[in-house]
Amino acid sequence: FDRRQSPVAAELQRGVCRRFRAEGLSVVTELSLANGRRADVVALSAGGDITIIEIKSCLLDYQSDGKWQDYLPFCDRLYFAVAADFPCEVIPVSAGLILAATAPSWCGSRWRSA
């Protein structure tokens, strides 16, 4: 938690990191990419697969941030992590979705393919 995030985003980030670590992945936060973007959470599997997770604390946070496509060249999968009350229908079907019931508890995730 670096105090740039809202309390909701910080709780989502902590929950996401705990979940991916529990699955045996290495996790880093706020990782700068070669294109100048900074990924909220990056998870690396033992096999070398890279997952980027964009934390969205509310609908306005999502709507005001259109840079998620800039992450695609740097990952094998991209997820949005949101609270359970987030209107998930706005998340692109080409991205994964992580739902947190009440952060930091974990609800689950699903990968949606187009």
GUTIVEX-572097 format. One line per field, with one value per residue (C-alpha): residue number from 1; x, y, z; residue in one letter. Coordinates in nm, 3 decimals, always signed. Each point is the difference from the previous one (the first is absolute). Last residue first. Example, Ala and Ser with C-alpha at 12.3 -4.5 7.8 and 13.67 -1.06 7.14 Angstrom:
REM GUTIVEX-572097
seq = c(2 1)
u = c(+1.367 -0.137)
v = c(-0.106 -0.344)
w = c(+0.714 +0.066)
type = c(S A)
//
This chain:
REM GUTIVEX-572097
seq = c(114 113 112 111 110 109 108 107 106 105 104 103 102 101 100 99 98 97 96 95 94 93 92 91 90 89 88 87 86 85 84 83 82 81 80 79 78 77 76 75 74 73 72 71 70 69 68 67 66 65 64 63 62 61 60 59 58 57 56 55 54 53 52 51 50 49 48 47 46 45 44 43 42 41 40 39 38 37 36 35 34 33 32 31 30 29 28 27 26 25 24 23 22 21 20 19 18 17 16 15 14 13 12 11 10 9 8 7 6 5 4 3 2 1)
u = c(-1.457 +0.151 -0.094 +0.234 -0.161 +0.104 -0.097 -0.152 +0.302 +0.001 +0.213 -0.224 -0.369 -0.122 +0.298 -0.068 +0.282 -0.084 +0.202 +0.012 -0.129 -0.358 +0.072 -0.109 -0.316 -0.225 +0.180 -0.197 +0.212 -0.185 +0.231 +0.308 +0.227 +0.315 +0.043 +0.203 +0.253 +0.157 +0.322 +0.152 +0.218 -0.156 -0.343 +0.089 -0.069 -0.354 -0.066 +0.065 -0.361 -0.018 -0.279 -0.277 +0.161 +0.061 -0.351 -0.142 +0.170 +0.319 +0.148 +0.321 +0.168 +0.154 +0.281 +0.075 +0.335 +0.058 +0.358 -0.065 +0.042 -0.272 +0.057 -0.263 -0.001 -0.213 -0.084 +0.191 +0.188 +0.012 +0.322 +0.007 +0.272 -0.220 +0.021 -0.122 -0.237 -0.036 +0.198 -0.121 +0.164 -0.254 -0.061 -0.381 +0.007 +0.221 -0.270 -0.266 +0.204 +0.090 -0.363 -0.114 +0.266 -0.080 -0.373 +0.061 +0.226 -0.255 -0.274 +0.224 +0.066 +0.341 +0.291 +0.067 +0.267 -0.172)
v = c(-1.377 -0.182 +0.059 -0.116 -0.022 +0.103 -0.070 +0.144 +0.089 +0.181 +0.315 +0.155 -0.059 -0.243 +0.040 -0.074 -0.067 +0.036 -0.104 +0.216 -0.055 +0.040 +0.365 +0.111 +0.213 -0.297 -0.031 +0.282 +0.002 -0.125 -0.300 +0.221 +0.010 -0.163 +0.033 -0.277 -0.013 -0.320 -0.093 +0.335 +0.283 +0.066 +0.028 +0.274 +0.293 -0.135 +0.100 +0.368 +0.118 +0.125 +0.247 -0.255 -0.260 +0.240 +0.141 -0.353 -0.063 -0.132 -0.142 -0.200 -0.108 -0.346 -0.101 -0.369 -0.125 -0.366 -0.109 -0.364 +0.066 +0.263 +0.376 +0.237 +0.373 +0.242 +0.367 +0.018 +0.323 +0.139 +0.144 -0.223 -0.223 -0.081 +0.137 -0.244 +0.146 -0.329 -0.322 -0.358 -0.340 -0.274 -0.301 +0.005 +0.149 +0.276 +0.075 +0.022 +0.212 +0.245 +0.034 +0.060 +0.263 +0.177 +0.002 +0.145 +0.272 +0.081 +0.042 +0.217 +0.225 -0.034 +0.241 -0.090 -0.256 -0.316)
w = c(-2.664 +0.294 +0.359 +0.269 +0.335 +0.343 +0.355 +0.313 +0.202 +0.331 +0.009 -0.108 +0.031 -0.264 -0.231 -0.365 -0.246 -0.368 -0.300 -0.309 -0.355 +0.121 +0.073 +0.350 -0.019 +0.087 +0.333 +0.166 +0.321 +0.310 +0.045 +0.015 -0.303 -0.134 -0.377 -0.156 -0.282 -0.122 -0.182 +0.081 -0.128 -0.342 +0.171 +0.247 -0.238 -0.036 +0.362 -0.070 -0.005 +0.358 +0.081 -0.051 +0.227 +0.289 -0.050 +0.027 +0.334 +0.157 -0.319 +0.045 -0.323 +0.024 -0.232 -0.044 -0.126 -0.079 +0.072 +0.089 +0.372 -0.035 +0.009 +0.140 -0.074 +0.202 -0.063 -0.329 -0.067 -0.351 -0.141 -0.308 +0.149 +0.299 +0.354 +0.266 +0.259 +0.185 -0.016 +0.031 -0.029 -0.063 +0.223 +0.003 +0.350 -0.140 -0.260 +0.270 +0.239 -0.275 -0.108 +0.358 +0.065 -0.327 +0.070 +0.346 -0.145 -0.271 +0.262 +0.222 -0.300 -0.155 -0.003 +0.366 -0.096 +0.118)
type = c(A S R W R S G C W S P A T A A L I L G A S V P I V E C P F D A A V A F Y L R D C F P L Y D Q W K G D S Q Y D L L C S K I E I I T I D G G A S L A V V D A R R G N A L S L E T V V S L G E A R F R R C V G R Q L E A A V P S Q R R D F)
//
